Amino acid sequence: MGLFEKELLQPGRLKKFCFKNYHEEPLFLVAKALQKPENYCVVTLVPDQRMAFGGTEEPCAIANLMSIGKLGKKENIAHSKALFEKITAELGISPSRMYITFQDEPSSNVGYQGTTFYEIFGG
C-alpha cells in the first residue's frame, strides 16, 4: 500500500497532507460511483503544482471526471458530493477551493486497446 504525500504551500508555512493508498482509494471511489469496473477507470494525482485559486495560493485543487455515460445533472451532484468529501477528509482542501468538471464522452471518442469503446461495446 502506498502513501502519497503532497506538500502544499500555505502563507507563512509548509503543510504536508497524506492520501493513504492513493492509487486504490480514489480509483475504488470513482469506479463505484460510475458503476464501472476498475480496469476501465483511471485516477491521476499530480503533486507539487503551483496553483492559485481565488487570488491566493492556499491549498486548492481542480479535477476532471470523464466518463462514457453515468454523468448527468443528478449523477454529477452525487459524484461531486462523494469526491469533495473524500478530498476534504484526506487532503484537507476546502470544498470552496476546488472545481470539478464533468465530461460525458461518446464511446466513439475514447480509444482503448487500439480501437474505441464504440467498437468494444458494439455501438
N, C-alpha and C positions, 0 to 999 in steps of 0.2 A: 504494500500500500504506500502510495506516495504522499508527500506533504508539500503542498505548493505554498511557498512563502512569497508574498508580494509586499514590497516596501513602497509606501505612498508618502509623498512629501506633503506635510501639513505646515501651515505657517509656524515657524519657530521650532519645529521638531520633526523628527523622522519616526513614523509609526509603522509597525510591522503587523500584517494581517496574515492569517493562515486559512487555507481552504483544504481540509483534510480530504484525502482520496480525490484530488481534483479531477482526475480523468474518469472516475467511476460515478461519483455522486451527481454531478451535473448531467452526465450522459444518461443516467438512470432517470433523473427527473424529467428531462426532455423526452426520452423515449416513452415514458409513462404518460406524460401529458398529451403527446401526439398519437398515442396508441400505435406505435411503430416498433419494429424490432431494433435493438440497439445497433445491429450491424448496418442499419440504414441511417443512423444518427451520427453527427459529428459535433463535438464541442471544442472550441478553441479559446484558450485564455492567453492573453498576451500581457505579460507583466512589464513593469518599468516603463510605462508610457507617460510622457508629459502631456497632461490634459488640463484644460481649463473649462469649467462649467459655471455659467452664471457669473463670470468675471473673477473667479477665484480658482486656486489650484488645490482646494480641499479634496479629499477622496471623492471620486466620481467614476462613472462607467458609462459605456454605450454597448448595446447588444443588438444583434440582428438575428431573428429567428426565421429561417427559411424552411418551408415545408411544401411538399406536394399534397395539398389538401389539409384538412384538420385545422385550418385557420379561418377566422371569420369574426364578426362582431362579438358574439357571445363567447366563442372559444378564446379569443385574444384577451378578454378580461380575465378568464381563468388562468391562462398561461402567464399573463402579467403578474397576477397575484402570487402564483407559485414561485416564479423567478425572483420577483422583488423580495419576497420573504426569505428565500434561500440566500440571496446575495447580501441582504442586510444582516442576517444572522451570522453568516460565515465570514464576510469581508468587512462588515461594519459600514457599508456605504449606504447613506440615507436614500430612501426612495425618491426624495426630492432632488437628488443629484445623479439621476440616471434616466436614460431613454432606452426603450426597446422598440425596434421597428419590426414589423411582421411582413413577411414576403411570401405570398402564396404563388408558387411557380407551377406552370403546366408541366405535366410529366415529359413532354417533348423538349423542354428546356433544361433538363437535368441529365447529364451524362453519367454513366456508371458502367464499368467493365467493357469499355469500347463500344457502347451503344447508349441508348437513352431509356429512362424508365417507361416511356411510352411503348417501346418495343418489348421491354421486360414484362410489363403488365398487360400487354396485348391490346393497347389502345385505350 
